């Protein structure tokens, strides 16, 4: 399958999508495109799946009649995604024209702050 990563998807994820042709929006010179424009460009260029970290994309764009499948990550934090890439790999492999899947953790990692101990 031909897979396009939206602007906000960690490019390191591509190494786990073995057997798929993966491009980023930046590599396609589409970095300045809005969501709707990116969906249309990707579909027109023959991509099968778009992976995005934009959880609102499905609500902002009409996906009815699209041939492009959409996989939306629950987070775009690479620290979080790399802990379990399996759901993303499975979603991409099982994507069908016009389908939508949301995968992965729904929360961002929070940084732990070291606080000084009371004396």
N, C-alpha and C positions, 0 to 999 in steps of 0.2 A: 504494500500500500504506500501511497505517497502521503506524507504527513507534513503539515505546516505548523510550526510553533508560533503562537501569538507573541507579541512584544514582551510579555510578562512571564514567559515560561523559561525556567532555568535550562540553558542549552546543554548542561551536563546530562539531562534526562535522555538525550538522544542515544547515548551509548547502551541503554537498556532496551531500545526498540530495534533489536537485531532483526534483519530481514526486511526492514522498511526503509524507504528513502525519506530522510528527514531533512527539512530545510527550515530556517528561521525567517521571520518576516524581514529582518535586517539583511540576511543573505539574498533575499529576493528583491531588495531595494524597495520594500514596502513599509519601512519603519514609520513613515509619516501618515500612513493610511488610518482612517478611523475604523471602528469595528465593522460597520456595514460594508465599507469599501474593501476591507481586508477579506471578509467572507466572499464577496463577489469576485475579487481578484484571484483568490485561492481556488474557488470553484471553476472559474474561467480557465485557470492554468492546469486544471486536471488533478488537483489534490483531492484525496479521498477523505481525509480527516484533518480537522483543525483542533489542536490542543491549546487551551487558553486557561489563564488563571483568573479571568474576569467572571466572577460569580453572577453578575447582573446581565451578562451578555444575552442569555436566553430570554430575559424579560425586555431587553432593549431592542432586540432584532426579531423580525418575523422569520422563523425558520421553516415555515410551511412551504413545501415544494422544493426545498433545497436538496441537492444531491450530496452535498458535503456533510459528513457526520461531524458532530461536535462533542469533544471530551473536555469537560471543565474540571479543573483541579480544585480541591477544597482549600488549598493553600498554594502560594507560589514560592514558599520558603524551601530552598534546596535542602537545608538541614532537616526539615520535616519529611520531604518527599523521599529523600534517599534512604530513610529508615525502612520504607516498604514501597518499592516501585511496582510490585506485582499488580496491584489494582489498575494502575495506569497502563501497563503492558497488556493486561487482559482486555481492558476497555478499547484500546486501539485495535488489537487483533480481532475483536468481535464487533467492531463498528460496521454499521450498514448504512447505505445512503439515507440521509435525512435524519439519522438517529441522534439522540442526545443522552449523554451520561455524565453524571457528576461523580467524581472519585476522590478518594483520599481524605485526609483529616480536614475537619471543618474549622480548625483554629490554628492560629499562627503560634510558633514557638515564642515564648517570652524569655527574655534574658534574666538570669538570676543575678541579683546585685549582692555583692558582699557588703554586709553592714558591719561596722565596727562593733566589737563585743563590748558590753558594758563592763566597767571596772569596778 
